[in-house]
Amino acid sequence: MKKQEMSIDDLAVMINKSFNHVEERLDSLEQGQKEIKQELTFTARKFEVTDLTSRVEKLEYKMAKMTK
């Protein structure tokens, strides 16, 4: 089998394609991390609201009991 000679320009194009591929993967990874952070923030806020709702309900119950 005859080997094809590669020019510096061919090598540069190959390296550039590889870098572009790595950059695309990093962009995808960063986007995934942003989505995870958003989901965690949403979940944390949901727990905060649930906790506050529970606390308010307990206070309302105690207040109602005290006013009877």
N, CA, C and O atoms as a Tinker XYZ file with bonds, in Angstrom:
   272  protein
     1  N      0.849000   -1.174000    0.000000    73     2
     2  CA     0.000000    0.000000    0.000000    64     1     3
     3  C      0.897000    1.241000    0.000000    63     2     4     5
     4  O      1.858000    1.326000    0.765000    81     3
     5  N      0.576000    2.177000   -0.850000    73     3     6
     6  CA     1.370000    3.384000   -0.996000    64     5     7
     7  C      0.902000    4.431000    0.011000    63     6     8     9
     8  O     -0.291000    4.722000    0.107000    81     7
     9  N      1.852000    4.994000    0.760000    73     7    10
    10  CA     1.518000    6.033000    1.724000    64     9    11
    11  C      1.365000    7.358000    1.005000    63    10    12    13
    12  O      2.135000    7.700000    0.108000    81    11
    13  N      0.341000    8.096000    1.428000    73    11    14
    14  CA     0.123000    9.416000    0.851000    64    13    15
    15  C      0.880000   10.435000    1.702000    63    14    16    17
    16  O      0.788000   10.421000    2.929000    81    15
    17  N      1.607000   11.293000    1.054000    73    15    18
    18  CA     2.341000   12.309000    1.792000    64    17    19
    19  C      1.388000   13.408000    2.233000    63    18    20    21
    20  O      0.444000   13.770000    1.531000    81    19
    21  N      1.670000   13.924000    3.421000    73    19    22
    22  CA     0.804000   14.943000    3.989000    64    21    23
    23  C      1.582000   16.253000    4.043000    63    22    24    25
    24  O      2.738000   16.299000    4.466000    81    23
    25  N      0.916000   17.310000    3.604000    73    23    26
    26  CA     1.563000   18.617000    3.643000    64    25    27
    27  C      1.314000   19.266000    5.007000    63    26    28    29
    28  O      0.471000   18.809000    5.779000    81    27
    29  N      2.032000   20.299000    5.281000    73    27    30
    30  CA     1.849000   21.055000    6.522000    64    29    31
    31  C      0.423000   21.601000    6.574000    63    30    32    33
    32  O     -0.207000   21.619000    7.631000    81    31
    33  N     -0.075000   22.043000    5.424000    73    31    34
    34  CA    -1.439000   22.577000    5.382000    64    33    35
    35  C     -2.464000   21.500000    5.714000    63    34    36    37
    36  O     -3.429000   21.758000    6.433000    81    35
    37  N     -2.256000   20.286000    5.188000    73    35    38
    38  CA    -3.164000   19.175000    5.501000    64    37    39
    39  C     -3.152000   18.885000    6.998000    63    38    40    41
    40  O     -4.200000   18.669000    7.607000    81    39
    41  N     -1.975000   18.883000    7.574000    73    39    42
    42  CA    -1.833000   18.637000    8.999000    64    41    43
    43  C     -2.519000   19.734000    9.809000    63    42    44    45
    44  O     -3.181000   19.456000   10.809000    81    43
    45  N     -2.357000   20.975000    9.371000    73    43    46
    46  CA    -2.985000   22.103000   10.054000    64    45    47
    47  C     -4.511000   21.978000   10.016000    63    46    48    49
    48  O     -5.183000   22.253000   11.009000    81    47
    49  N     -5.047000   21.568000    8.885000    73    47    50
    50  CA    -6.500000   21.389000    8.757000    64    49    51
    51  C     -6.978000   20.286000    9.700000    63    50    52    53
    52  O     -8.002000   20.438000   10.367000    81    51
    53  N     -6.242000   19.184000    9.756000    73    51    54
    54  CA    -6.616000   18.080000   10.648000    64    53    55
    55  C     -6.597000   18.528000   12.114000    63    54    56    57
    56  O     -7.512000   18.213000   12.874000    81    55
    57  N     -5.560000   19.257000   12.502000    73    55    58
    58  CA    -5.455000   19.722000   13.887000    64    57    59
    59  C     -6.581000   20.701000   14.192000    63    58    60    61
    60  O     -7.178000   20.655000   15.268000    81    59
    61  N     -6.870000   21.585000   13.244000    73    59    62
    62  CA    -7.945000   22.552000   13.440000    64    61    63
    63  C     -9.287000   21.849000   13.639000    63    62    64    65
    64  O    -10.072000   22.239000   14.504000    81    63
    65  N     -9.549000   20.817000   12.842000    73    63    66
    66  CA   -10.790000   20.048000   12.988000    64    65    67
    67  C    -10.864000   19.404000   14.371000    63    66    68    69
    68  O    -11.923000   19.380000   14.998000    81    67
    69  N     -9.740000   18.889000   14.834000    73    67    70
    70  CA    -9.706000   18.266000   16.159000    64    69    71
    71  C     -9.995000   19.287000   17.252000    63    70    72    73
    72  O    -10.760000   19.015000   18.177000    81    71
    73  N     -9.379000   20.465000   17.141000    73    71    74
    74  CA    -9.633000   21.517000   18.128000    64    73    75
    75  C    -11.094000   21.955000   18.110000    63    74    76    77
    76  O    -11.696000   22.182000   19.160000    81    75
    77  N    -11.656000   22.071000   16.914000    73    75    78
    78  CA   -13.065000   22.456000   16.804000    64    77    79
    79  C    -13.963000   21.417000   17.468000    63    78    80    81
    80  O    -14.939000   21.760000   18.134000    81    79
    81  N    -13.625000   20.152000   17.279000    73    79    82
    82  CA   -14.416000   19.075000   17.886000    64    81    83
    83  C    -14.345000   19.154000   19.412000    63    82    84    85
    84  O    -15.358000   19.003000   20.095000    81    83
    85  N    -13.150000   19.389000   19.939000    73    83    86
    86  CA   -12.973000   19.514000   21.390000    64    85    87
    87  C    -13.754000   20.718000   21.900000    63    86    88    89
    88  O    -14.400000   20.641000   22.945000    81    87
    89  N    -13.700000   21.822000   21.175000    73    87    90
    90  CA   -14.423000   23.031000   21.575000    64    89    91
    91  C    -15.935000   22.779000   21.607000    63    90    92    93
    92  O    -16.624000   23.226000   22.524000    81    91
    93  N    -16.440000   22.066000   20.610000    73    91    94
    94  CA   -17.872000   21.736000   20.576000    64    93    95
    95  C    -18.258000   20.886000   21.786000    63    94    96    97
    96  O    -19.312000   21.090000   22.389000    81    95
    97  N    -17.398000   19.937000   22.132000    73    95    98
    98  CA   -17.682000   19.077000   23.285000    64    97    99
    99  C    -17.663000   19.881000   24.580000    63    98   100   101
   100  O    -18.485000   19.653000   25.468000    81    99
   101  N    -16.726000   20.823000   24.687000    73    99   102
   102  CA   -16.670000   21.677000   25.886000    64   101   103
   103  C    -17.896000   22.570000   25.981000    63   102   104   105
   104  O    -18.452000   22.763000   27.062000    81   103
   105  N    -18.318000   23.120000   24.830000    73   103   106
   106  CA   -19.529000   23.946000   24.819000    64   105   107
   107  C    -20.733000   23.131000   25.272000    63   106   108   109
   108  O    -21.571000   23.609000   26.037000    81   107
   109  N    -20.808000   21.897000   24.790000    73   107   110
   110  CA   -21.903000   21.012000   25.174000    64   109   111
   111  C    -21.854000   20.703000   26.667000    63   110   112   113
   112  O    -22.885000   20.676000   27.339000    81   111
   113  N    -20.661000   20.472000   27.171000    73   111   114
   114  CA   -20.485000   20.192000   28.595000    64   113   115
   115  C    -20.879000   21.394000   29.436000    63   114   116   117
   116  O    -21.556000   21.249000   30.454000    81   115
   117  N    -20.454000   22.589000   29.012000    73   115   118
   118  CA   -20.812000   23.814000   29.740000    64   117   119
   119  C    -22.320000   24.013000   29.753000    63   118   120   121
   120  O    -22.886000   24.396000   30.777000    81   119
   121  N    -22.973000   23.756000   28.629000    73   119   122
   122  CA   -24.428000   23.899000   28.564000    64   121   123
   123  C    -25.095000   22.907000   29.512000    63   122   124   125
   124  O    -26.060000   23.251000   30.196000    81   123
   125  N    -24.589000   21.690000   29.554000    73   123   126
   126  CA   -25.137000   20.690000   30.468000    64   125   127
   127  C    -24.969000   21.112000   31.920000    63   126   128   129
   128  O    -25.870000   20.915000   32.735000    81   127
   129  N    -23.815000   21.695000   32.246000    73   127   130
   130  CA   -23.578000   22.167000   33.605000    64   129   131
   131  C    -24.533000   23.300000   33.968000    63   130   132   133
   132  O    -25.042000   23.353000   35.088000    81   131
   133  N    -24.776000   24.205000   33.022000    73   131   134
   134  CA   -25.719000   25.309000   33.265000    64   133   135
   135  C    -27.115000   24.759000   33.547000    63   134   136   137
   136  O    -27.804000   25.230000   34.452000    81   135
   137  N    -27.521000   23.771000   32.775000    73   135   138
   138  CA   -28.847000   23.172000   32.966000    64   137   139
   139  C    -28.945000   22.490000   34.328000    63   138   140   141
   140  O    -29.975000   22.581000   34.995000    81   139
   141  N    -27.883000   21.812000   34.739000    73   139   142
   142  CA   -27.872000   21.152000   36.047000    64   141   143
   143  C    -27.957000   22.191000   37.158000    63   142   144   145
   144  O    -28.708000   22.011000   38.117000    81   143
   145  N    -27.198000   23.274000   37.040000    73   143   146
   146  CA   -27.238000   24.341000   38.050000    64   145   147
   147  C    -28.635000   24.949000   38.139000    63   146   148   149
   148  O    -29.136000   25.203000   39.234000    81   147
   149  N    -29.263000   25.182000   36.986000    73   147   150
   150  CA   -30.608000   25.741000   36.981000    64   149   151
   151  C    -31.587000   24.792000   37.668000    63   150   152   153
   152  O    -32.434000   25.228000   38.447000    81   151
   153  N    -31.474000   23.523000   37.386000    73   151   154
   154  CA   -32.368000   22.534000   37.982000    64   153   155
   155  C    -32.159000   22.463000   39.492000    63   154   156   157
   156  O    -33.125000   22.376000   40.250000    81   155
   157  N    -30.899000   22.500000   39.929000    73   155   158
   158  CA   -30.604000   22.466000   41.365000    64   157   159
   159  C    -31.134000   23.715000   42.061000    63   158   160   161
   160  O    -31.673000   23.635000   43.165000    81   159
   161  N    -30.981000   24.862000   41.416000    73   159   162
   162  CA   -31.493000   26.109000   41.980000    64   161   163
   163  C    -33.013000   26.040000   42.107000    63   162   164   165
   164  O    -33.574000   26.425000   43.133000    81   163
   165  N    -33.673000   25.550000   41.063000    73   163   166
   166  CA   -35.127000   25.408000   41.094000    64   165   167
   167  C    -35.556000   24.461000   42.210000    63   166   168   169
   168  O    -36.498000   24.746000   42.950000    81   167
   169  N    -34.861000   23.339000   42.324000    73   167   170
   170  CA   -35.195000   22.349000   43.349000    64   169   171
   171  C    -34.984000   22.926000   44.749000    63   170   172   173
   172  O    -35.808000   22.708000   45.638000    81   171
   173  N    -33.896000   23.653000   44.948000    73   171   174
   174  CA   -33.617000   24.257000   46.254000    64   173   175
   175  C    -34.706000   25.265000   46.603000    63   174   176   177
   176  O    -35.166000   25.308000   47.744000    81   175
   177  N    -35.116000   26.064000   45.648000    73   175   178
   178  CA   -36.180000   27.053000   45.902000    64   177   179
   179  C    -37.498000   26.350000   46.205000    63   178   180   181
   180  O    -38.273000   26.802000   47.049000    81   179
   181  N    -37.744000   25.252000   45.519000    73   179   182
   182  CA   -38.974000   24.495000   45.763000    64   181   183
   183  C    -38.991000   23.974000   47.200000    63   182   184   185
   184  O    -40.024000   24.025000   47.867000    81   183
   185  N    -37.847000   23.470000   47.680000    73   183   186
   186  CA   -37.761000   23.000000   49.065000    64   185   187
   187  C    -37.945000   24.151000   50.044000    63   186   188   189
   188  O    -38.586000   23.983000   51.081000    81   187
   189  N    -37.390000   25.321000   49.725000    73   187   190
   190  CA   -37.545000   26.485000   50.586000    64   189   191
   191  C    -39.017000   26.872000   50.697000    63   190   192   193
   192  O    -39.511000   27.146000   51.791000    81   191
   193  N    -39.710000   26.892000   49.574000    73   191   194
   194  CA   -41.127000   27.246000   49.567000    64   193   195
   195  C    -41.935000   26.211000   50.345000    63   194   196   197
   196  O    -42.828000   26.568000   51.113000    81   195
   197  N    -41.628000   24.950000   50.150000    73   195   198
   198  CA   -42.331000   23.884000   50.875000    64   197   199
   199  C    -42.104000   24.026000   52.376000    63   198   200   201
   200  O    -43.037000   23.885000   53.167000    81   199
   201  N    -40.867000   24.306000   52.764000    73   199   202
   202  CA   -40.540000   24.487000   54.180000    64   201   203
   203  C    -41.275000   25.693000   54.748000    63   202   204   205
   204  O    -41.856000   25.614000   55.831000    81   203
   205  N    -41.253000   26.803000   54.027000    73   203   206
   206  CA   -41.939000   28.003000   54.504000    64   205   207
   207  C    -43.451000   27.787000   54.592000    63   206   208   209
   208  O    -44.090000   28.255000   55.534000    81   207
   209  N    -44.011000   27.093000   53.634000    73   207   210
   210  CA   -45.445000   26.797000   53.657000    64   209   211
   211  C    -45.792000   25.984000   54.889000    63   210   212   213
   212  O    -46.781000   26.261000   55.568000    81   211
   213  N    -44.981000   24.987000   55.172000    73   211   214
   214  CA   -45.208000   24.150000   56.350000    64   213   215
   215  C    -45.120000   24.979000   57.629000    63   214   216   217
   216  O    -45.942000   24.816000   58.531000    81   215
   217  N    -44.140000   25.856000   57.710000    73   215   218
   218  CA   -43.966000   26.683000   58.901000    64   217   219
   219  C    -45.143000   27.643000   59.088000    63   218   220   221
   220  O    -45.618000   27.835000   60.207000    81   219
   221  N    -45.609000   28.239000   58.002000    73   219   222
   222  CA   -46.761000   29.154000   58.078000    64   221   223
   223  C    -48.010000   28.397000   58.505000    63   222   224   225
   224  O    -48.786000   28.892000   59.322000    81   223
   225  N    -48.209000   27.213000   57.966000    73   223   226
   226  CA   -49.384000   26.415000   58.343000    64   225   227
   227  C    -49.361000   26.087000   59.835000    63   226   228   229
   228  O    -50.396000   26.147000   60.500000    81   227
   229  N    -48.178000   25.740000   60.365000    73   227   230
   230  CA   -48.062000   25.457000   61.799000    64   229   231
   231  C    -48.374000   26.684000   62.625000    63   230   232   233
   232  O    -49.069000   26.592000   63.637000    81   231
   233  N    -47.864000   27.847000   62.203000    73   231   234
   234  CA   -48.147000   29.085000   62.931000    64   233   235
   235  C    -49.628000   29.434000   62.869000    63   234   236   237
   236  O    -50.209000   29.861000   63.868000    81   235
   237  N    -50.237000   29.257000   61.712000    73   235   238
   238  CA   -51.669000   29.531000   61.579000    64   237   239
   239  C    -52.474000   28.609000   62.489000    63   238   240   241
   240  O    -53.440000   29.037000   63.120000    81   239
   241  N    -52.076000   27.361000   62.551000    73   239   242
   242  CA   -52.764000   26.395000   63.403000    64   241   243
   243  C    -52.643000   26.812000   64.872000    63   242   244   245
   244  O    -53.629000   26.792000   65.609000    81   243
   245  N    -51.428000   27.190000   65.295000    73   243   246
   246  CA   -51.222000   27.606000   66.684000    64   245   247
   247  C    -51.994000   28.881000   66.992000    63   246   248   249
   248  O    -52.570000   29.011000   68.072000    81   247
   249  N    -52.012000   29.814000   66.062000    73   247   250
   250  CA   -52.754000   31.067000   66.264000    64   249   251
   251  C    -54.252000   30.791000   66.367000    63   250   252   253
   252  O    -54.939000   31.377000   67.204000    81   251
   253  N    -54.746000   29.916000   65.532000    73   251   254
   254  CA   -56.167000   29.586000   65.551000    64   253   255
   255  C    -56.518000   28.924000   66.872000    63   254   256   257
   256  O    -57.583000   29.173000   67.437000    81   255
   257  N    -55.629000   28.088000   67.358000    73   255   258
   258  CA   -55.849000   27.400000   68.629000    64   257   259
   259  C    -55.845000   28.388000   69.805000    63   258   260   261
   260  O    -56.613000   28.232000   70.754000    81   259
   261  N    -54.986000   29.389000   69.735000    73   259   262
   262  CA   -54.862000   30.381000   70.794000    64   261   263
   263  C    -56.063000   31.329000   70.847000    63   262   264   265
   264  O    -56.408000   31.819000   71.922000    81   263
   265  N    -56.692000   31.589000   69.727000    73   263   266
   266  CA   -57.797000   32.549000   69.667000    64   265   267
   267  C    -59.135000   31.917000   70.017000    63   266   268   269
   268  O    -60.138000   32.625000   70.106000    81   267
   269  N    -59.177000   30.633000   70.214000    73   267   270
   270  CA   -60.452000   29.965000   70.544000    64   269   271
   271  C    -60.784000   30.137000   71.988000    63   270   272
   272  O    -61.815000   29.645000   72.447000    81   271
